[in-house]
Amino acid sequence: MIEKKIKDILKNKITDSKIFIQDMNGNQDHFSLIVISSKFENLSIIKQHKMIYDALGSMMTNEIHALQIKTFTWEKWKNKN
């Protein structure tokens, strides 16, 4: 399943992360992603999202058609929830 593949890749590339992923259309190519990690500390949203795109590499042009990304540091996640 592609969700597991995405989750495994991100867990390996962005250590200490918690990942929530949802298939948005049932076709296994449009996903909503929430990633929480201390690696995002002091990084702009653009740099945080670039970390996700870099980690997923060629999946972004082959297996994933659309990806909605929300990133949080642990502190921001705790404050939000």
Secondary structure, DSSP 8 states (H G I E B T S, - for coil): -HHHHHHHHHHHHSTT-EEEEEESSSSSSEEEEEEE-GGGTT--HHHHHHHHHHHHTTHHHHT-SEEEEEEE-HHHHHHH-
